[in-house]
């Protein structure tokens, strides 16, 4: 059973929603306006908010913005008439969890409610964010803020994987949070009390890679003035995270494969090997399959590392997280720099949500940091955000790649809005079905994955 706040200025629809939700065993709070809903939130925090989009006075989108500033983890479902689908698109871009087009079936309502409640439970959204303790069961991924269903699914897979010692390969663009996910997997594992050792394979000079990873004995080479155990031994009984594994020289790939097969390392210059008990997580922003095909990465090592593959989506594919992350970075950085910054001005957040973000979460943090540092008032205004984004122009994607990313995001949004109905999505895109299927094939998007309950 969950506590759900429903908001609608139509008494008949409000009563109907209330009856259906109570019939499923939920506790229901009712409000006939956005203002009344905010007043209720001062006293009780639900696990889910359902609001009509079009209402007199404060509309559903304005209510969402007000709620999101106070409770950024609270999922919001929007009820919208068929003619307001463009408004629903904007709502999803701003971070609304989902929407239902009226009229809707009771079954469709409960599918969306159950999906939102599952996300609410995973996020700990019913716990106030202003200092109250969070759900200890979710402490393992506390550094990963999201309300994206795609990220929620990824985190569910990561937590399941964490219970085993299987090797994990994390792939994703630079700045998507691969090390954060690796640390989360370690925190959720039985090795959580032991060391997590992170190493960037591309940052170690080639002639020192073996010594850094496997250690050396005194006198093994010039400069080896004492024994050094190496990073694998430092991670004994814990987890070693090999970031940018594609940068590992071929000669070292052979030795790493032997270490993974035999579960022992031999320090440079040593006569005996050392047994190790280490969980291995690797990451790369390049596709290792492509590296294997090009002869730059060993196929046998790839299969040894790729027992479980987790792919982090780019920020552009999880736009519902942009406002959440921006608010978090703003609050954290304002405290760090001692600036009295409290909010984004109207229009500033929309500018962030609509940006390209080729640098993903790392770039978003950088832009927000520039805004906070240069802020002269409690509000981060549109001019400040625009200037910070313009300064990041050197980080922009090439045109073809940006167009490809936009195209995929656009198609994904259409499939979400139409629950995988290709005919309806093609009509909204003003394309014939054949062309639309060709577009989906180009981006390897499966409409069935977006159907209700998929």
N, C-alpha and C positions, 0 to 999 in steps of 0.2 A: 504493500500500500504506500502511496506517495501523496504529498500535499501539492495540489495543483491550483494555481490562480488563473481564472479565466476572466477575460475582459471583453465586453461587447455592449454597445449602446442599444442593441436590439433585445428587449426582454425575452422574446420568444426563443431566439437562438441561444441566449444565455441559459435559459431554463433547460432547453434540450441538451446542450453540452453538459450541463451540471448533472442531469439525470443519467446520461450515458456514462460519464466518468464515475459517478457514485455507484452505478450498477456494476462497474469493474472493481469496486472496493477502494477507490481512491477518496481521500479527503479533499473537498473542493472549497475554494474561496472564490467569491464572486465580486466583480466590480463593474459598474455601468459606465465608467469613463477612465481615461488614462490617469487623470488626476486622482480619482478614487483608488486606483490600483497602486499608485505611488504611496498614498497614505497607508494602505494595508501593508506594504512592504516595510514600512517603518516599524511594524510590530511583529510580523511573521514573514519568514523567508521560505518560499516553497521550493520544491525540486524542479518545477517546470512552470513557465508562464505561457498561456495561450491567449492571443489577442487578435481581434479583428484589425485589418489594415485600415479600412475607411471608417472613421468615427468622427462625430462632431467634436469640436474643441481639439484636444490633443489626439492626433491619429496614432495608428499602431507603430509607425516608424519612429515618430517622436518619442513615444513611450519606450520603445526599444532603446533608443539612444540614451534616455534618462536612466533606464534600468541598467544598461550596460556600463555606464560610468560608475555606478554604485556597486553592482554585482556582476563583474565581467564574466564569471563562469556559469551564470544561470542561463540554461538553454531557453530560447524563445521560439515558439511556433506561431506562424502568422496565417490567419484565415483571409483569403482574398477572393474576390469575384473574378470570373474568367477574364473580364475586360481589363483587369489591373495586373496582368502577368508582367508587363515591363516594370511595374513598381515592385513586384515580387523579386525580380532579378536584382534590382538595386538593394533590396532588403537582404538577399543572400550575400551580396558582395560586402555589405556592411557587417556581416557576422550573424545574421538571424540563422538559427539552426535549421529551419525547414519551413515549408508552407503547405497549406491545403487549399485547393481551389473549390469554392462553393458552387453547387451543392456537392457534398461528399458523403460517402457511405460510412456507416459506423465502423466497419472493419478497417477502412483506410485511416480513419481517425486514430484507432487504437494502434495500428502499425506505427504511425508517426509518433504517437505518445510513448509507446514502449521503446522506440529507438532513442528518443530524446531523454527518457528516464535512465536508460542504460548509460548514456553519455554523462548525464547529471551525476549518477552514482560514481562513475569512474573519475570525474573531475572533483568530486566533493563539493558540488555547487550549492548544496544546502547549508554549507558552513560559511558564516560571514568572513569576508576577506580582510577585515580591518583588525587583525590581531588574534582572532580566535584560533584554536588549534585545529589543524587539518586532520584528515582521515589517515591514521597511521598506516593503514593498508595500502595507501597510495604514495607513501613517502619515497618509494623506490624511483618514481619518475617525477618528483616534485620540480625539477628544473625544466621540464618540458611542458610548456603551457599550450593548450590547444582546446578547441571546441570542434575541430574538423572531424567528421565521420571517418574520413580516409585515414587520418592520423590515429584516431581511436582504434580502428581495426589493426593498424600497424603496431600500436602499443600492446594490444591484446595478444598479438602473435609474439611480440618480443617477451612479454611476461611468461608466456607458455614455454618459449625456447629457453628462458633463463633457468628453468627447473632442471635442464639437462646439461651435460658438458659438451654438447655438440659445437663444433666450430661454426662461427657466424661470419658471413660476409655482408657488410653494410655498404650499399651503393647509393649515391645521390650527388647532386651538384655541390660545389663548394659553398659553404655557408648555410647548409640545411640542418646541421646539428648532428653529424655522424658520431662525434665523440660523446656528446650528451646522451645519445641513444646507447652507445657502448657502456657508458658508466651506469645508465639505468639498468641494463641487463645484468651487469655485475652486482648492483645493489639488490636486485630481486633474486639473486642466485644463492646457493648454499655457501658460496665463497665470499659473501659480502663482508665478512669480518677480516678478510685477508687483503693483501695489497692489490690495487688496480694500478698497473704500470702502462702509461701511454708513451708511444714513441712514433715520431714522424719519420718514416723510412726515407723520404726525400730530403730530409734536413741533415742527414748524417753523411759526411764525406765517404766516398765509396771504399777507400782503403781502411776505414775504421768501422765499417758496418759489422763485420764478424766479431770484432772485439767488443763493440757496444752491446750486441745482442747476446753473445755467448760467453763473454769474459776473456781474460788472459791471465797468464802467470807472469811473475816478475822476470824481466829479462827476455821476454818473448820477442820483443822488437824494440827499436830505439824509442825511448820515452816510456817504456813499461817499467816504472820504478817500483811498483808493488802489485801484488795480486789484485785482480778485480773480478768479482763474480759474474757480472753481466746482467742484462735486464731480464732475461728469462729466469734466472735464479732469484733476482729481486722479486719477481712475481710468484715465487713458489707458493703453491696451494691457493693462489689468487687468480687474477686475470691479466693477460698482457694484450694490449690493444695496438695493433700494427696499422697505423694510419698511412694512407697513400701507398699501399702495398705494391701497386703497379710500378712504383719507382725503384723497387728493389732490383739490384743488378742480377742478371741471369746466373752468374756464378754463386750468388748468395741464395738464389731460389732453390738450387740443388741442395744446399746445406740445410735450408729451412725445411725442405721436404723430408730430409733424413731425420731431423729433430722431431718433426711431427709423427713420423712413422715409429721411431725407436723410443720416443719420450725420454731422451737424454741429450745433453749438450756436452761438447768437449771444448773447454776454453783454449784459446790460441796458445800454443806452446806446452799444453798440458799432456801428460801421458795417459790419464784416465778421464773417463766421461763422468758426468754428474747426472743422476736421475732427477727428472723434474715432474711435477704434477701441476700443470698450468692449463687454464682455459684460454683458448686463442680466439680473439675477435679481430677481424681485419676490416679495412674500409678503403674505398677508392672513389674518386669523383669520375674516373674513366671506367668504361665498361670493360671488365676483364675478358669477356668473351671476344671483344674486338682485339684486345691485346694478345690473346692466344692466337687468333686468326692471323695476326700480323707477325707472329713469331717472337714477340717481345715478352711473353709470359708463358711459363711452362704449363702445359695442359694438365699434367698429373698433379701439380701443385694447386692449380685452380680447382680441380675436383675435390682435393683434400680440404681446401678452405671453404668451398661453397656447399657445405652440408646444409646450411640454412641461409637463404638469401633474403635480406630485408632491404627494401628500396624506399628511401626517404623522398617524398614529393617536394618539388620546388615550392617556394612561397606562393608563386602565382597560381598554383593548383590547390592552395588552401587559404584563399583570400579571407575566409571567415575568421582566420586567426590574426589577421594584420592588426585590427583594432585592439584585440586583446594583448598582443605582444607590444604594440606601440604604447599602450597605457602602462604596461608593466615596466618597460624601459624608461618611460618618462618619470614614473615615481621613483625608481631605483636611482636614476642618474641625477634627478633633482636633489635627492638626499646626499648623494656623493659630492655634488658640487655646491651644496648649500644654497640652492636656488629655490625661491618660493613659487615654483611652477606647479600648477594644479590640474590643468586641463588643456585640451586642444580646442581652439576656437571653431565655430561653425564653418564648415567647408574644408578645414585643414585635414580632418580625418579622412574625408572623402578623397582628398588629393593623395593621401598615403595609400588608401585602398586601391585607387585606380592606377598607381604607378607600376612600372614594369618589374622592378626588383630582380635584375640579373644577378645581383650578389646575395639574394635570398635573405634569411634572417639576420645574418651578419651585417649586410648592407642596411637593413631597416634599423638595426641598433645604432649603426654609425650615423645615419641621417637624424634619428631622434636625439642622439648625443650632441650633434652640431646645433640642433634647435635649442636644446636646454642650455648649452653653454652661452649661446648668443641671446637668449631670452632677456627681455627687459621688463616683462610683466608676467602675471600669473598664467596668462593664456599664450599658448603657442599658436600664432596666427598663420593665415594662409601664405602671407609674404615670406615668413620665416621658413616655412616648410618648402615652399617653392624654391627659395634660394638654396636650401640644403640639398634638395633633389637635383638642382642644376649643377651644383658643385660635384655631384656624383656622376656627371655625364660621361666621364672617362670610364665608368664601370658599365656603360650601356652595352647591351648585346648587339652583335652584328644584325643588320636588317633582316636577313633571311631567317636567322634563328629567332629573333623577336617575333616575326610574323608567324613562324611555326608554333611558338609558345602561345601566342594570342589565339591562334586557330584552335589549338587543343583545348585551351581554357574555355573558349566560346562554345565548342561542341560539348564539352563536359557539362557546362551550365545548362545547355539545352536539354541534354539527356536527363539531368537531375530534375529539371522543371517538368518534363513530360513523363518521368518515371520510365524511361527507355522506350517510349512510343516513337518509332522512327518517322511515321507518317506525320504526326503532330509536330515533331522537331523540325522536319524538313519544311513544313508549311511556315513555321515561325522564322526559319532561316531564309525563306523564299527561294528554296532550291528544290529541284525534282528529286525523287527518291533515289534514282540511280546515282546522281552526282553526290547526294548526301551519303550514301553507302560508301562511295569511293573516298570521301573525306574521312569517314570513320575508319576505313581500312588503312588509310595513310597514317593515322595516329594510333592504330591498333586498339580502338575503343570498341567494346562489346556492349551493345544496347541492353542485353539480358542482365548485365551486372548492375544496371540502374533501375530495374523493375522493383516494384514494391516487395519487400520481404526478401530480396536477393541477398 
